[in-house]
Amino acid sequence: MGDNLDPKDWPAFRATAHKMLDAALDKMQSATKGPVWKSPDVLQTDFEVSLPVKGKGIEATQQQIETLLPYGVGNTHPRFFGWVHGAGSTSGLIADIAAAAMNANLGGRHHGAMLVEKQVVAWCREMFEFPDGASGLVVSGTSMATIIALKVARDSYSGMGQKVGYASESAHNCVARAFDMLGLDALRSIPVNAAFEMDTEALKSAIAADRAAGLQPFCVIGTAGSVNVGAIDDLDAIADIAAAEKLWFHIDGAFGAAGMLSDALRPKLLGLNRADSLAFDFHKWLHVNYDAGFVLIRDKAKHRAAFSDRPDYLAPATRGLAAGNPWPVEYGPELSRGFRALKIWAQINEHGVERLGAAITRNVEQAKLLERLVNEHPKLEMVAPVAMQIVCFRHLGSDALNAEIVLRLQEQGIAAPSTTIINGQLAIRVNITNHRTTDADLQVLVEAICRAGFNPP
Ligand SMILES: *Cc1c(COP(=O)(O)O)cnc(C)c1O
């Protein structure tokens, strides 16, 4: 390939790499400055050229990469409040540099990176109070974790009839997607109560109706932190129902499961440690850089049975490179896997769970502060209770006005909330999973929404 390994090319390559490192550090050091977001359209033509026949070299390539840095989604900024994004970690850069240098493949085999992923799996068991026999896998995110967990659920279920699962109507779309991809027969959408938590009486009735119709209920999915309003289903009650009905109990804890590290949230997650499987993200409220998700399965044997069919060319050995069995490839659909585990390990190793949990607690307090600011403001009203870190409210006025306010805040780079529909009305949705957000940022947000002269249509 003629890469930069020629000794005479090293000094120039080092200089280019250092330039990139400096630019990356500058970007991170100024995370709280400048607009939250600006449109990347100015770069568009640079990324619409035809396939390079001759390469432009690393210096030109580095320069073009550098032009991208100001055009992120904005989630490293303290006033990014859209959807549920983690704010990322500055020091995560260090782990990613090492991972790039090692170019490790964590599908299997006996090498240093595997020790790191095993350590992460063990820490996850501790974090979520799962038993020693539980297994886990680092994945891209909760969407993939959900597919893996529900595959294990499906395979462990021996019933013969049409398989039916249950999730609340507030469940994330990745659950329905997993049902679709796994060819599962039906997912029942269970109504929610006024707090947007699954109505567990309705769950029981739905299960009874399906049994009466000769169908085979096999799985119930609890949500620990709904994407719309952050509601936490009554996990303990669902665990009781799952136990009584002999159903697999899966939890989508994409961001909410991290609340186990927070004194403010842990009591609300009672029953989380009773799940058969848990899907969650390190890249959301634990701020590991994208992407970093995890699936944790209570019964290691069932987990392995769902994926372990190793062909001859992947035969295990007790010595040499093919040792270190079982391999991660036996716990999920991917063979080649990058070294995501390192940035996860580094984040926990650097900060410790106490500090990561304290940052979560601070966000929960900030959500309460924002709720207060909204309630005190004559032009604003709350539209959903605050369960964790998501605050949904409206400017008194039309849906169009609220949508326009959010667009203008984004386009002016002042703040980046998103929108959702609550009880049929468009709401401004502010999610605070951001360790850089200060109380003052919330004041700025509320003032910007209501600024005199803002004057939307
Ligand atoms: C983000 C999210 C998901 C999807 O997770 P990805 O990591 O984006 O795949 C699923 N469920 C909930 C509740 C989420 O917030």
The ligand as an SDF file (V2000), in Angstrom:
LIG
                    3D

 15 15  0  0  0  0  0  0  0  0999 V2000
  -31.4830    5.7990   22.4090 C   0  0  0  0  0  0  0  0  0  0  0  0
  -32.4870    4.8140   22.8110 C   0  0  0  0  0  0  0  0  0  0  0  0
  -32.5590    3.5800   22.1670 C   0  0  0  0  0  0  0  0  0  0  0  0
  -31.7110    3.2260   20.9830 C   0  0  0  0  0  0  0  0  0  0  0  0
  -30.3840    3.1770   21.3740 O   0  0  0  0  0  0  0  0  0  0  0  0
  -29.2030    3.3150   20.3040 P   0  0  0  0  0  0  0  0  0  0  0  0
  -27.9780    3.2960   21.1460 O   0  0  0  0  0  0  0  0  0  0  0  0
  -29.4160    4.6580   19.6390 O   0  0  0  0  0  0  0  0  0  0  0  0
  -29.2930    2.1990   19.3570 O   0  0  0  0  0  0  0  0  0  0  0  0
  -33.4730    2.6630   22.6580 C   0  0  0  0  0  0  0  0  0  0  0  0
  -34.2620    2.9500   23.7050 N   0  0  0  0  0  0  0  0  0  0  0  0
  -34.2300    4.1350   24.3260 C   0  0  0  0  0  0  0  0  0  0  0  0
  -35.1370    4.3720   25.4990 C   0  0  0  0  0  0  0  0  0  0  0  0
  -33.3460    5.1190   23.9020 C   0  0  0  0  0  0  0  0  0  0  0  0
  -33.3000    6.2890   24.5290 O   0  0  0  0  0  0  0  0  0  0  0  0
  1  2  1  0
  2  3  1  0
  2 14  2  0
  3  4  1  0
  3 10  2  0
  4  5  1  0
  5  6  1  0
  6  7  2  0
  6  8  1  0
  6  9  1  0
 10 11  1  0
 11 12  2  0
 12 13  1  0
 12 14  1  0
 14 15  1  0
M  END
$$$$
